């Protein structure tokens, strides 16, 4: 391990009648029942509508420790990678399902779909060009596993936990969808279209934080190996808007960001990991 979490509790956010509370997943804020959602500190100049604030959270016990570490498939082969990602997906889902149950909240399981090149979804037809994504219309996470080959070839991102982070990030979209956060953010965008990109960044940063909450649970259950978190942090840096813009055009344009910078994404992943509490993932109201 490279970092030790400082707290031992997990929280699940309750959705209040007056607006959002302190949990949001990742993805495009406009993705309510249509477009797919993709994969961190928000701009301080953005004014967030009061209907999107809130910090109420239910305190839940920490994740239970397993009697023995699970035997994970080898992700170095295509077949092994699918098996590994499916097992990671199941573990993430089990954690969120348990937290919702402990809070007395209904949980609708997400589905995992592997595809190659192109896939038809409840949000429309998508290609591999969009990368991994979540479709709220059919509550499914879509993965073309060749994405990870591209990440390694183009940016040198390697390691099984970098892949696990991507899945955990997309599952954050599912949690956001279940809590109705996507719809509320989309409504705020319609009221003020200028909020679209800033809100998208804030929502994506929460997804990274939620991925960190799951990573914290793997630490608690003694499943992390030395260097795992660093792998996830390198992956978060490689999907930062500034990094991708610099690589593609040689220029950085913060006003066009939709997911956040490399430093922001790493920051919020670390916040989730260190705290292990979704109440710390309130990026909608973060000041910096």
C-alpha positions in Angstrom: 0.0 0.0 0.0 1.1 3.5 -0.7 -1.5 5.3 1.4 -3.4 4.4 4.5 -7.0 5.5 4.7 -7.6 7.7 7.7 -11.2 6.7 8.5 -13.1 3.4 8.8 -16.7 4.2 7.8 -18.6 4.1 4.6 -21.6 6.3 4.0 -24.5 6.2 1.5 -26.2 9.4 0.6 -29.9 9.8 1.0 -31.8 11.8 -1.5 -33.7 14.6 0.2 -36.9 16.1 -1.0 -35.4 19.6 -1.2 -32.5 18.7 -3.6 -29.3 16.8 -4.0 -27.3 15.6 -1.1 -23.6 14.8 -1.0 -23.4 12.0 -3.5 -23.1 12.0 -7.3 -21.7 9.6 -9.7 -19.9 10.2 -13.0 -20.9 10.9 -16.5 -22.4 13.6 -18.6 -25.0 15.5 -16.5 -27.4 15.5 -19.4 -27.4 11.8 -19.5 -30.8 11.1 -17.8 -32.5 8.6 -20.1 -30.8 9.3 -23.4 -27.1 9.9 -24.1 -24.3 7.7 -22.6 -22.1 8.9 -19.8 -18.3 8.7 -19.8 -15.7 8.5 -17.4 -11.2 16.7 -10.9 -11.5 20.3 -8.6 -14.3 22.4 -10.1 -14.0 26.1 -11.1 -14.6 28.4 -8.2 -16.2 30.9 -10.5 -19.2 28.7 -11.2 -22.4 29.4 -9.3 -24.3 26.2 -8.6 -28.1 26.5 -8.1 -29.3 26.1 -4.5 -31.4 23.1 -5.6 -28.3 21.1 -6.1 -26.8 21.4 -2.6 -27.1 19.2 0.5 -24.9 17.1 2.7 -27.2 14.7 4.5 -25.7 11.2 4.8 -26.5 8.0 6.6 -23.6 6.4 8.4 -22.9 2.8 7.6 -20.5 0.1 8.9 -17.3 -0.6 7.0 -17.1 -3.3 4.5 -16.6 -6.8 5.9 -13.2 -8.5 5.6 -13.1 -11.7 3.6 -11.7 -14.9 5.1 -9.2 -15.1 2.2 -8.3 -13.0 -0.8 -10.1 -14.0 -3.9 -8.3 -15.6 -6.8 -8.6 -13.1 -9.7 -8.2 -14.0 -13.4 -5.1 -12.9 -15.3 -6.1 -9.7 -17.2 -3.1 -10.0 -19.6 -5.2 -12.0 -22.2 -8.5 -10.9 -23.8 -10.5 -13.7 -22.2 -8.8 -13.2 -18.8 -9.4 -9.5 -19.0 -13.1 -9.9 -19.5 -13.3 -12.3 -16.6 -11.2 -10.0 -14.4 -13.4 -6.9 -15.2 -16.6 -8.9 -14.7 -15.3 -10.0 -11.3 -14.4 -6.4 -10.4 -17.8 -5.2 -11.6 -19.5 -7.7 -9.4 -17.5 -6.7 -6.4 -18.3 -3.0 -6.9 -22.0 -3.8 -7.3 -22.0 -5.9 -4.2 -20.6 -3.0 -2.2 -23.1 -0.5 -3.4 -26.0 -2.9 -3.1 -25.0 -3.6 0.5 -24.8 0.1 1.3 -28.1 0.9 -0.2 -29.7 -2.1 1.7 -28.2 -0.9 5.0 -29.6 2.6 4.4 -33.1 1.1 3.6 -32.9 2.4 0.0 -33.9 0.4 -3.1 -31.1 -0.7 -5.4 -31.4 -1.7 -9.0 -28.5 -3.7 -10.3 -26.4 -2.4 -13.2 -25.5 -4.6 -16.1 -22.1 -5.1 -17.7 -21.8 -5.3 -21.5 -18.6 -6.1 -23.4 -18.5 -5.0 -27.1 -16.2 -4.5 -30.0 -16.1 -1.5 -32.3 -19.8 -0.7 -32.1 -22.8 -1.4 -29.8 -26.5 -0.6 -29.8 -27.7 0.7 -26.4 -30.7 2.2 -24.8 -28.9 5.6 -25.3 -28.4 4.9 -29.0 -25.6 3.5 -31.1 -22.1 4.0 -29.7 -18.6 3.2 -31.0 -15.3 2.4 -29.3 -14.3 6.0 -29.9 -16.3 7.2 -26.9 -14.4 4.9 -24.6 -16.1 3.1 -21.6 -19.5 4.5 -20.8 -22.6 4.1 -18.8 -26.1 4.3 -20.3 -28.8 5.3 -17.8 -31.6 4.3 -20.1 -30.7 0.6 -19.8 -28.6 0.9 -16.6 -25.6 -0.7 -18.2 -21.9 -0.2 -18.2 -20.4 -0.7 -21.7 -16.7 -1.7 -22.1 -14.7 -2.3 -25.2 -11.7 -3.9 -23.6 -9.3 -2.8 -26.3 -9.6 0.6 -24.7 -7.1 -0.6 -22.1 -4.7 -1.7 -24.8 -4.9 1.8 -26.3 -4.3 3.4 -22.8 -1.2 1.3 -22.4 0.1 1.9 -26.0 -0.5 5.6 -26.1 0.0 6.7 -22.5 1.8 3.9 -20.8 -1.0 3.2 -18.4 -0.7 -0.4 -17.1 -1.8 -2.6 -14.2 -5.0 -4.4 -13.3 -6.1 -1.7 -10.8 -6.0 1.0 -13.5 -8.7 -1.1 -15.3 -10.6 -1.6 -12.0 -10.7 2.2 -11.5 -12.3 2.7 -14.9 -15.1 0.2 -14.0 -15.6 1.8 -10.6 -15.8 5.2 -12.2 -18.6 4.0 -14.6 -20.4 2.4 -11.7 -20.4 5.8 -10.1 -22.6 6.9 -13.0 -25.1 4.1 -12.0 -25.2 5.3 -8.4 -25.8 8.8 -9.6 -28.6 7.6 -11.9 -30.3 5.7 -9.1 -30.3 8.8 -6.8 -31.8 11.0 -9.5 -28.8 13.3 -9.6 -28.4 13.2 -13.4 -32.0 14.5 -13.9 -31.5 17.3 -11.4 -28.3 18.4 -12.9 -29.8 18.3 -16.4 -32.6 20.5 -15.2 -30.1 23.0 -13.8 -28.4 23.0 -17.3 -31.7 23.8 -19.0 -32.2 26.7 -16.7 -28.7 28.0 -17.3 -27.0 26.4 -20.4 -23.7 28.1 -19.3 -23.5 25.6 -16.5 -23.2 22.6 -18.8 -19.5 22.2 -18.9 -18.8 23.3 -15.2 -21.5 20.9 -13.9 -20.2 18.1 -16.1 -16.8 18.5 -14.5 -18.2 18.5 -11.0 -20.2 15.4 -11.7 -17.3 13.6 -13.2 -15.1 14.5 -10.3 -17.7 12.9 -8.0 -17.4 9.7 -10.1 -13.7 9.6 -9.4 -14.3 10.2 -5.7 -16.9 7.3 -5.7 -14.3 5.1 -7.4 -12.0 6.0 -4.5 -14.7 5.0 -2.0 -14.7 1.5 -3.5 -10.9 1.4 -3.6 -11.0 2.2 0.1 -13.3 -0.8 0.7 -10.8 -3.1 -1.1 -8.1 -1.8 1.3 -10.3 -2.6 4.2 -10.8 -6.1 2.9 -7.1 -6.6 2.4 -7.4 -6.9 -1.3 -5.0 -4.2 -2.4 -1.5 -4.9 -3.4 1.5 -2.4 -3.2 1.3 -0.1 -6.2 -2.4 -0.7 -6.9 -3.5 2.8 -6.0 -0.7 4.3 -8.0 -1.9 2.5 -11.1 -5.4 4.0 -10.6 -3.9 7.5 -10.1 -1.9 7.1 -13.3 -5.1 6.2 -15.2 -6.9 9.2 -13.7 -4.1 11.4 -14.9 -4.2 10.0 -18.4 -7.9 10.8 -18.8 -7.6 14.4 -17.5 -8.9 17.0 -20.0 -5.7 19.0 -19.9 -3.5 16.0 -20.6 -5.7 14.8 -23.5 -6.0 18.3 -24.9 -2.2 18.8 -24.7 -1.6 15.5 -26.4 -4.1 16.1 -29.2 -3.5 19.8 -30.0 -0.6 21.1 -27.9 -2.9 23.5 -26.2 -5.0 23.5 -23.0 -8.5 25.1 -22.9 -10.1 24.9 -19.5 -13.3 26.4 -20.7 -13.9 23.3 -22.8 -13.3 20.8 -20.1 -16.0 18.3 -19.3 -14.2 15.9 -17.0 -11.6 17.9 -15.1 -7.8 18.1 -15.2 -5.4 15.3 -14.4 -4.6 16.9 -11.0 -8.3 17.3 -10.2 -9.2 13.7 -11.1 -6.3 12.4 -9.0 -7.3 14.7 -6.1 -10.9 13.4 -5.9 -10.0 9.8 -6.4 -7.6 10.2 -3.4 -10.3 12.0 -1.4 -12.6 9.0 -1.8 -9.9 6.5 -1.1 -8.5 8.3 2.0 -11.9 8.9 3.6 -13.9 5.9 2.4 -17.0 8.0 2.8 -19.3 9.2 0.1 -20.2 12.3 2.2 -16.7 13.6 1.3 -17.6 13.4 -2.5 -19.7 16.5 -2.6 -17.9 18.1 -5.6 -21.1 20.0 -6.5 -20.4 22.3 -3.6 -16.6 22.1 -3.4 -15.1 25.5 -3.4 -11.9 24.8 -5.2 
